[in-house]
Amino acid sequence: MVGIIEWCASNLSREHLPDGKVTVGFEVCVKHVGAAAEGARCTVHTRLREVVDDRKLRFDAEVREGERTIGVETHERRVIDRGFLQSRG
């Protein structure tokens, strides 16, 4: 669940970033509020809640199986230079 929410938040922010910038996950807070059966089809709804100092992106997310909420999460990503990641190999 964490991985798919991070992927959604990353994709949501990607098209709005200046050239040469990317985001990296910084903080995740997850609450499981229901169970989904193995193989269940779930959807993720991610919303950018706040931008701080043009580099801290704070998201709210909800994972649902049909009409049931199975998880809620807050997620923070940081905007960094793409070159920083490339220099780390």
N, C-alpha and C positions, 0 to 999 in steps of 0.2 A: 504494500500500500504506500509506503514512504517513497519508494522508487518511482512509481507512476505519478505521484503528486509532484515530486521534484522535476520529473520530465515535463509535465504540463506547465509548471511555473516557468521553467527554463524556456520552453517554446513560446509561451505567452509574452515573455519579455524580449525575446530575441529580435523580433521585427522592429522594436522601438529603440534599440541601442545604437549609438553612434558607431561608425566604422572602427574596427580595431578593439572593440569592447565585447566582453562576454560576462556571464554571471556564473558564480559558484555558490553552492549551497552552504549556508552558514549555521542555521539553527532550525531544528524541527521539534515541534511539540504535537504528539499524536494522542488522540483518545479513541479507543475502540468502543463503540457503543452498541454494536450488534455483530452477529456472525453471518457469514455467507458460506454457502455450501461449496465444496470443491467444484470448480468448473462453472460457477455462477458468473453471469454477465453483470459487471459492475460499471458504473460511470463515475467520472471525476469532474467536479465543478470547481474551478480555481478562479479566484478574483484577487486582483492587485488592490490591496487595501490602503497602502501608504508608501510614499517615496520620501526618504530622509537623506538630506545632504547629497542628492543626485547620485547616490551610490548604494543605498540600503533599500532593498525592495521587500516589502512585507506583504505576504499573501495569506488569504484564508482559503481553505479547501474543504470539500465535503465529498465523501465517497458513498454512493448509493447502489443498492441492488433493487431495481424497480423503484418503488416509492419509499422503501426503508433506508434510513441512514445507517450505515455500518461503521463510519469513521469520520471524525472531524480533525482538522489539523491547522496549525499556523506554521508558516514556513518563511524563513528569511533568506534572501540571496544577496550577494554583494556583487557590484559591478567592478570588474577589474580589466586591465589591459590584456588583450590576447597574448601579447608578447611575453608577459609574466609566466603564463602557463607553458609556452613553448620553451622558455629558458630553463624550466624545471624538468623538461624531458619527459 
